Structure formats: C-alpha cells, structure tokens
Amino acid sequence: MIPKIDVVVENFAPGVIAEMGFGYEALRKINPAIIMCSISVAGQSGPLSYKPGYDYLGGSMAGVIDLIGEPDRAPSVPAMAIGDVSTGVASAMAVGFALLNRERTGEGVYIDASLLDTYFHMQELAVPIVSMRPGKFSMKRAGSSHPTGSPCGVFKAAGGYLFLIVQQHEMTRLWRAMKRPDLAEDARFKTNRDRIKNNQEFRRIFEDWLATFTDRASAIAVLDAERVPCAPVYKVEEAMAHPHMRQRKTVRRVNDPTMGELEIPGMPIKFSTWPDRTDLKASRVGADNDAILTEVLGLTPAQIADLYRDKVLIATPAKEEGVR
C-alpha cells in the first residue's frame, strides 16, 4: 500500500514502528514522496525520547502544570486534553504544509511532533521573562488571577463567575462602566504595575460593584455596553446549550453505531466552500479493512479472507458492535 499512500501518522513510543519495519527510512525507499508524522510524548530525539507517556506528562515536563492552581496548594490537573488536541492540530498543520511543499518540489518529509514541545510552545510569557531575569524571577501559581496582568482573572458575580481582562488603554471604559471615574486618578490603579501590587483591593472594589446586580448577565450587559472585554465563566453544559455554539456548529451531533446519538466538539475552523459534515464516525478496529484493500489494492474477497486467516488482519467481532 505504501506507493499509494500520501501520509502516514503514528504515535507508538519512539523506535517501535522502525522495529516493526515501517520506519520513515524504510517507507521512503518504497515511496520517496511519502510524508510521515510521528507523535510522542517527548519527541524522537533527546535525553527524554525514551519515555512513553500521555498528555499530562508533557504538560508537567514543560512547566505548564506547575502554573495551574492556587499558590498555596499543589498544582491542579486541567480536566481536558489540551496537549493531545493541540499536538494533533500542530501535526495536522505540519502535514498540510508538507503536502504543499511536496506539490512544489515532489519531496516527502518526516515530521517529529511531541506533547512536550507543544506544551512548551505555549509558554509565551514565562520563558522569555525567566530568560531575561535568570535567578531573579520565577513564575508562580496565581489561582484565579493572572500573575502579570491586572485586571485579568475570575471574579465572583451574582449567580456565577465572570472573566475580566482589561488592558491599560481600556481602563477608562471599565471605570466608566462602574461609574467610578475617581478610580482613574487613584494611585493604586494607575498602571498595570500599580494594579498588580493592589490586586486584592481592586478585586474587593470590583466584586462589590458586581454584587449590586441581581444576576451576572446584567453586570456583563453594562460592561459590554462600554466594550469592556469580559465573558461569563460557563459550565460545560451552559456552553453546549448556547445559541452561538449551536449556530456555528461548534457543538456537533453525531450518530455512533455503538453509543447512539451524542454531541462532540465540532471543527474549530470553518471553510467557506467545504460544507459541515454530519456523517463523522470513528471506525471500530478493522471495520474498514475490506473497503480499503478492495478500493486501494484491488484485492479479491478470497485474498482478504486469507489475510484474516493468517492473522495479518484483525477486526472487532460483529457481536461486539452493540456493546456499550
């Protein structure tokens, strides 16, 4: 099949696929134009390349997990696959550009993607600051506030929380929304540096103002009217039910043969000429064997049956299709 394939993606531990005889060097001897992408926790080279691993391990080694949570408690675990999804997106982007390059040059390429590299790439603030101030600065967990920006964080409102993030040039909008023009001249809140030093005092004043509203939505409406950047902190079910998410099909409804109808996250990118697909499915092990071997290689049913008999192919038994 190798001469007929554009891209091979694998996420075995480093070295495993080469031991199986399907490493990049072996594949490109058969198909010089092939593109191969290997995804692992720490990459195919370097002192940590021997490690097997998962999303959170990449985040831990990249210094990301250490920055999540309250300052006086242990780091927190984000309840989502940030590294897995982001590494997949970065890999897909790389494969897309590799295909474009191949169209221009005819050359294939090997792509080495890792969870650790992806997580570390997210450290757009901490890494340069630590680099410029070696031994003098270390990022600390800041809980519900951002460590270097103010106001920037989660604030308690009536019936829930909201996220407020206001930059220096937007502060007059906030004071106007709060009907507190006097705070614009308050030495405690003049600059970002001043506000960082007086974060708790700002929090008290702002949350006292939020408490004057009967609900969170009313406070956000006043802030929106002055174009103050803010958003409600929604629970997952609230986000799923929001009309905006439904209209943009950010929530996608699919029908799985095993699990029935359910909702999953939709594609984060919208294409102008490619319609949204509703027939998304995740095939069970071996479910597409026959179709691929027939369409790509032209094998006969008898030849395919021989491959099953010789244990070259495997597939989930039909009786397990209804298992939940």
N, C-alpha and C positions, 0 to 999 in steps of 0.2 A: 504493500500500500504506500510505501514511502515516496515513490516518484509522483504519486497523485495527491499528496498532501501539501498544503501551504504552511500550516503552523502546527507545531506540537507543543503542548503545555503540560508540565508535570510538576508534582510537588512531593516527590519522595525526599527522604533525607539525602543530603549531598553524597554523590558517589553511587547510590543504589541503582539508578537507571543505567549508568555506564556498566556496572557489574552485570546487568541483565542483557547487555549487548546493544542497548538503544541510546547510548550517549550521543552528544552532538557530533563528535568526530566521526562516529560510525554512520550516523544518518546522512551527514553531508557528503560522504563518499558516494552514497546512492543518489542523493538529490542535493547538489550544491546550492540550490536556491531555497532550501528549506529554512524556515525560521523556527527556532526552538526557544521556549521560555521556561526556565526552572525557577520555582518559587520555594523558598525555605525560610526557616526562622532567622538565620544569621548570614546567609549567602554561601556561595560555593567556594570561597577562599577566605583566608584569615584564620587567626587562632580559635575563633568560635565556630568555624564552619562544621566542626564535627557534631555539634549539638542537634538533637532532634528537638522539636518544640512547637509551641502554639502561640496564638495572638498575644496573650498577656505576658509571655516570657520576652517577646520582642519589645513590648512597651516597658517592661521592667528594666531591661538592659539598656534601653535608650534614655532612661531617666525621666520618662513620662509618668509612670505610675506613682513615682515619689512625689510628684507635684499635685496629685489629686487628693482632696480631702481636707479635714480640719488640721490646723497647725499643731495642735496638742494631742493628736491621735495618730494611729497608724494610717498609712496611705490607703485610699479606697480603691475598689475594683469597679471600673465602669461596666455597666450591665449591657454591653453591646460589643460587636466585633469590629471595633474601629480599625485595628491593624489588618485584619483579614480583608475587610471590604476595601480599605484604602490601598493595600498592596495589590489587590485584584484590579482596581481602577488604574493604578500606575502601570501595571503589567499590560493591561489592555491598551493603554495609550502607547506604550512602547511597541507593542505588536503592530498597532496601526501605522506608526511611523516607519517601522521596519518594512512593512508591506509597501509603503510609499517609496521608500528607498530602493526596494527590490524592483519596483516598476521602472525606476530610473536607471538602475545600474545592473540589474539582473542578479545581484548578490544577496545571499541569505545572511543570517546573523544569529548569534547566540545571545540571549538576554538572561541576565542573572538578577533576580529580584528577591528581596528579603524583607521580612516583617520588621527586623531591627532597623534597616536603612530607612524604611518608610516612616516608622515612628520617629527616628532621629531627625528626619527631614521636617517634621512638624515643630521642632524646637527653634522656631524663627526668632524668638526673643531671648531665651535663656542662653543659648550657645554664644552669640556674639557679645552679650554683656559679660558673661563669665570669662570669655577670652580677653576682653579689654581690661578686666579688673581681676587678674589672677590672684587668688588668695585673699581677696578683699570683698568679694561678693559671691553669694550663693543663693540660688532661688529657693524659696521656702513655700510650703503649702499655705494657702491663704483662705481656704474654706470657701465661703460664699462671696468673697471679694477678689478682684483681680489684684495681683501683687504689685503691679507697677502703674495702674491706671485708676483714676477716680474722677467721677463716679463710674464704676464698672463692676456690676455684680448682681446678686439676687437680693431682692428686698421684699419684705412681708407686706401684703396688702389685704384688704378685706376679702376673705374667701379664697385666698391663694397667694401666689408669689408672682412677681414680675421681674424681668431682667432689664436693667437700665445701663446704657453705655453712652456717655456724653463726652465728646472731645472739647478742647479748650474753646474753639470758635463757636461751639453750640451751647455754651453755658448760659448765655443771655436768654436763650429760648427756655431753658429749664427754670431760671429764676422768674421769667415772665409767666410761665405756666403755673408756677406755685404762688404767683402774686407776692413774691418776696424780692423786689428789686434791691432792697437793702443788703441782701447777701452777696450781691455783685461787688460791693465795696468791703466786704468782711475779709480781713487779712487771713483768716483761717482757710478761705476758699478761693483765693485769687488765682492761684496757679495749680497745675496738677500736683506739683511737689507739695504745695501747701495742703491740698485736699488729702493726699496720701497720709500726711502726718496727722490729719484730723479726720480720718475716715470714719471713726466711730461716732464723732459728733455730727458729721454730715448724715450718717445713717439714721441717727436719732431724729434729726430735723425732717429728713425726707419721709421716714416711716410714720412720723407724727402727722405729716401732711396727707399721706396715703390713708391714714386712719379716719380722716374726715369724710371719706367717701363710703357709701353704703356697699359698694362692690368694686372689685378690681377693674371691671370693664369701664366703669365711669371714670376712674382715675386715668386709665390708658387713653380714653377719648380726649381728655383735656390735654394730655401730653402729645397725642397725635395732632391735635389742632395747632400746636406750636412746632410741629415737626421735630419733636424730641425723640431720638432713637430709643425705642423700648419695645418689649414684647411680653405677653403673658407666658409664664412657665407652665406649659400644658403637661398634663399626664398623657401617656401614650394614647389612651382611648379618646381623649379630647382632641389630640392632633389628628387621629384617624377619622374622626367624625366631622372635622372642619370642612365647610363648603369649598374653601380654596384648595385643599388637598384633593377633594373629590373632583372638582372641575378640571384640575391639571393632571388627574390620574396618577398623582403621587402615591395614592393607595390603589393597588391593583388587585382585582378579584380574579382568581383562577380556579380551575376545577381539576383537582388531583384525583387520579383513579383510585388511590388508596385512602386519602384523607377527606375526599369530597371537596365542596366549595370552601374556600378560605381566602383571606386577604394577606397580601405580602407587599413589601415596599416596591414601588414602581421604578422605572428608569429615571435617574436624576437629570438626564439630558433629553430635550425634546428636539426632534428633527423636523424641519419644515415639510419634507417630501416623503418621509417614511411614516406610515400610519402606526398607531399604537397596536401592538399585538396582544390579543386576548387568549391565544392558544398556547401560552407558555406552559412548559411541562419539564419535570425532571425525571428522566427515564430511569427505571429500575435497572439493576445490573444486568447487562446483556440484552436489554429489551430491543435495542436497535441493531444487534449483530447481523441478523438476516438481511435487513434492508441495506445496510452499509456494504456488506460483502457482495450482495447482488448488484447494487447500483454502481459501486466503485470498481469492483474487481470482476463482475460478471460471473461469479461462481454459481454453480447449479445447486439445487436443494440437496442433492446427494453429496456433493463436495462439502457443503456446510455441515451436513449430518456427520460426516467423517471427522470434522474438526471438533464437534461436540464429543463424539465417541472417544477421541484421542486426548480429551481434556485440554485442547488448545483453547477452546471457548467455554465459557460458563455463562449461565443466566439464572436469574431468580426463578424458582419453580412457579408455575402458573397458580398453584394452590395457595401461594403466599400473597397473591395480589390483593386479597381482601383483608389481610392482617393489618390491624391498626395499633 
